[in-house]
Amino acid sequence: MSGPAADFRLLLVRHGETDANREFRMQGVSDMSLNEEGRRQLACTAERLSGEEIDAIYASDLTRAIESAEPIAARHGLTVRTDPRLREQNLGDWEGDVWFDLPEIYGQAALDSFMGDMDYGPPGGETKRSVLERFREAILEIGARHAGETVCVVTHGGPLMTFAYDAMRIPFGKENRFYAANGSVSEFERWDGFWRLVTLNETHFLGARPEPDPQA
């Protein structure tokens, strides 16, 4: 006799690598395409998920997320549905800057706030709290739409990380950093209004170990 089913099962995939990721450049909502490595990564991710019973696939409306979702969707005969609430954090004036240059340009205090304060946003950008609120709203709506099903959502490092903190009720801070590599898979289940973490940042199927890069 089987037990009760989860409210819904959520597979979160971070988009594949772009040239900006390779250059440690802040992307935010700048619209970038996958590079050759990113396309290779998502072919591997699609293969990893080919045995899963996925009922629907959603993606951020940014090109790198849509391009990442398409090979997964093709394996399951699904159409990618987009939602702008699944976008990366808007990084305002920081977009296009190289991660390692940020302390010199904006000061170490600004970078420390970005890394550890949910209510800090780069000039002209948005806060991580704002990202979390819109992302969580979208995920819960998707879950209600697909009750009892498995949904794949292709998104970005920033919303994925802040969602993981929130789902696990772990305080956000630079001392305890979740990381989601390009092409990685993380799995959550929703049970009676609470989240259960199954896997975080699964990457073994990608072959070469992905190098850390700015989450945005």
C-alpha positions as CSV (number, residue, x, y, z in Angstrom):
1,M,0.0,0.0,0.0
2,S,1.5,3.3,-1.1
3,G,1.6,6.3,1.2
4,P,0.1,9.8,0.5
5,A,1.4,11.7,-2.4
6,A,3.2,15.0,-2.0
7,D,1.3,18.2,-2.9
8,F,3.7,18.4,-5.8
9,R,7.3,17.7,-6.7
10,L,9.6,20.5,-7.9
11,L,12.7,20.0,-10.0
12,L,14.7,23.2,-10.1
13,V,17.3,23.5,-12.9
14,R,19.8,26.4,-13.2
15,H,20.4,27.5,-16.8
16,G,23.5,26.5,-18.6
17,E,26.7,28.5,-18.9
18,T,26.8,31.8,-20.8
19,D,29.9,33.8,-21.9
20,A,29.1,36.1,-19.0
21,N,29.3,33.2,-16.5
22,R,32.6,32.2,-18.0
23,E,33.9,35.8,-17.6
24,F,32.6,36.1,-14.0
25,R,30.4,39.0,-15.3
26,M,27.2,40.0,-13.6
27,Q,24.2,39.2,-15.9
28,G,21.1,39.9,-13.9
29,V,18.2,40.5,-16.3
30,S,20.6,41.2,-19.2
31,D,19.4,38.7,-21.9
32,M,22.2,36.3,-22.8
33,S,22.3,33.1,-24.8
34,L,24.0,29.9,-23.8
35,N,27.5,29.3,-25.0
36,E,28.8,26.0,-26.4
37,E,29.5,24.7,-22.9
38,G,26.1,25.7,-21.7
39,R,24.4,23.8,-24.5
40,R,26.6,20.7,-23.6
41,Q,25.6,21.0,-20.0
42,L,21.9,21.1,-20.7
43,A,22.1,18.1,-23.1
44,C,23.5,16.3,-20.1
45,T,20.8,17.7,-17.8
46,A,18.1,16.6,-20.2
47,E,19.6,13.1,-20.3
48,R,19.7,13.0,-16.5
49,L,16.0,14.0,-16.4
50,S,14.9,11.8,-19.3
51,G,13.8,9.0,-16.9
52,E,11.7,11.4,-14.7
53,E,7.9,11.6,-15.2
54,I,7.7,15.4,-15.7
55,D,4.2,16.7,-16.2
56,A,5.1,20.4,-17.0
57,I,8.1,22.6,-17.6
58,Y,8.4,26.3,-16.8
59,A,11.2,28.7,-17.4
60,S,12.2,32.3,-16.8
61,D,11.4,34.4,-19.8
62,L,15.2,35.2,-20.3
63,T,16.8,33.5,-23.3
64,R,19.4,31.5,-21.4
65,A,16.6,29.9,-19.3
66,I,14.4,29.2,-22.3
67,E,17.3,27.7,-24.3
68,S,18.1,25.5,-21.2
69,A,14.5,24.3,-20.8
70,E,14.0,23.3,-24.5
71,P,16.1,20.1,-24.5
72,I,14.4,18.9,-21.3
73,A,11.0,19.7,-22.7
74,A,11.8,17.9,-26.0
75,R,12.6,14.7,-24.1
76,H,9.1,14.7,-22.6
77,G,7.0,16.0,-25.4
78,L,6.2,19.2,-23.5
79,T,6.0,22.9,-24.4
80,V,8.1,25.4,-22.3
81,R,5.9,27.9,-20.4
82,T,7.5,31.1,-19.4
83,D,7.0,33.3,-16.4
84,P,8.9,36.6,-15.8
85,R,8.6,36.1,-12.0
86,L,11.2,33.3,-12.4
87,R,13.8,35.8,-13.7
88,E,17.2,36.5,-12.1
89,Q,17.6,39.4,-9.7
90,N,17.8,42.8,-11.5
91,L,21.3,44.0,-10.7
92,G,20.8,47.5,-11.9
93,D,24.1,49.4,-12.2
94,W,26.1,46.2,-11.5
95,E,25.0,44.4,-14.7
96,G,28.0,43.9,-17.0
97,D,30.5,44.4,-14.2
98,V,33.1,41.7,-13.4
99,W,32.5,40.1,-10.0
100,F,36.1,40.7,-8.8
101,D,35.9,44.4,-9.7
102,L,32.9,45.1,-7.6
103,P,34.7,46.0,-4.3
104,E,36.9,48.5,-6.1
105,I,34.0,50.1,-8.0
106,Y,31.3,50.1,-5.3
107,G,33.2,49.4,-2.1
108,Q,33.5,46.2,0.0
109,A,30.6,47.2,2.2
110,A,28.3,47.2,-0.8
111,L,29.4,43.7,-1.8
112,D,29.1,42.5,1.8
113,S,25.6,43.8,1.9
114,F,24.8,42.1,-1.4
115,M,26.1,38.8,0.0
116,G,24.4,38.9,3.3
117,D,21.4,41.3,3.4
118,M,18.1,40.2,1.9
119,D,17.0,43.9,1.8
120,Y,20.0,45.3,0.0
121,G,19.8,45.9,-3.8
122,P,22.4,47.3,-6.1
123,P,21.7,50.8,-7.3
124,G,18.9,50.7,-9.8
125,G,18.3,47.0,-9.0
126,E,16.1,44.9,-6.8
127,T,16.6,43.2,-3.4
128,K,16.9,39.5,-2.9
129,R,13.7,39.7,-0.8
130,S,11.8,41.0,-3.8
131,V,13.3,38.2,-5.9
132,L,12.2,35.6,-3.3
133,E,8.7,37.0,-3.0
134,R,8.0,37.0,-6.8
135,F,9.7,33.6,-7.3
136,R,7.9,32.0,-4.4
137,E,4.5,33.4,-5.6
138,A,5.1,31.9,-9.0
139,I,6.2,28.5,-7.6
140,L,3.2,28.2,-5.4
141,E,0.8,29.1,-8.2
142,I,2.5,26.5,-10.4
143,G,2.2,23.9,-7.7
144,A,-1.5,24.6,-7.3
145,R,-1.9,24.3,-11.0
146,H,-0.2,20.9,-11.0
147,A,-1.3,19.3,-7.7
148,G,0.2,15.9,-7.3
149,E,2.4,16.2,-10.3
150,T,6.1,16.7,-11.0
151,V,7.1,20.1,-12.4
152,C,10.5,21.2,-13.8
153,V,11.3,24.9,-13.4
154,V,14.4,26.3,-15.2
155,T,15.6,29.4,-13.5
156,H,18.7,31.3,-12.3
157,G,21.2,31.1,-9.4
158,G,19.9,34.0,-7.4
159,P,16.2,33.0,-7.1
160,L,17.2,29.3,-6.7
161,M,19.5,30.1,-3.8
162,T,17.1,32.5,-2.0
163,F,14.3,30.0,-2.4
164,A,16.4,27.2,-0.9
165,Y,17.2,29.3,2.2
166,D,13.5,30.2,2.6
167,A,12.2,26.6,2.0
168,M,14.6,25.2,4.6
169,R,14.0,28.1,7.0
170,I,17.7,28.9,7.1
171,P,18.7,32.6,7.7
172,F,20.2,34.2,4.6
173,G,23.8,35.3,5.1
174,K,27.2,35.3,3.5
175,E,28.5,32.8,6.2
176,N,26.3,30.0,4.9
177,R,26.1,30.0,1.2
178,F,24.0,27.6,-0.9
179,Y,25.4,27.2,-4.4
180,A,23.7,26.1,-7.7
181,A,26.0,25.3,-10.6
182,N,25.1,25.9,-14.2
183,G,23.0,22.9,-15.4
184,S,22.5,21.6,-11.8
185,V,19.3,19.9,-10.6
186,S,17.8,20.5,-7.1
187,E,14.7,18.7,-6.0
188,F,12.0,19.8,-3.5
189,E,8.7,18.3,-2.4
190,R,5.8,20.2,-1.0
191,W,4.0,18.4,1.8
192,D,1.1,19.9,3.7
193,G,2.3,23.5,3.2
194,F,5.9,22.7,4.0
195,W,9.0,22.0,1.8
196,R,11.2,19.0,2.0
197,L,14.6,19.1,0.4
198,V,15.5,16.0,-1.6
199,T,18.7,17.1,-3.4
200,L,20.6,20.3,-3.8
201,N,23.0,21.2,-6.6
202,E,23.2,17.7,-8.2
203,T,25.9,17.9,-10.8
204,H,27.4,14.4,-11.2
205,F,25.9,13.9,-14.7
206,L,27.6,17.0,-16.1
207,G,31.0,15.3,-16.4
208,A,33.5,18.1,-15.7
209,R,32.9,19.7,-12.3
210,P,31.5,23.2,-13.0
211,E,33.6,26.1,-11.7
212,P,32.0,28.5,-9.2
213,D,30.7,31.7,-10.8
214,P,28.6,34.7,-9.8
215,Q,25.0,33.4,-9.1
216,A,23.6,36.1,-11.3
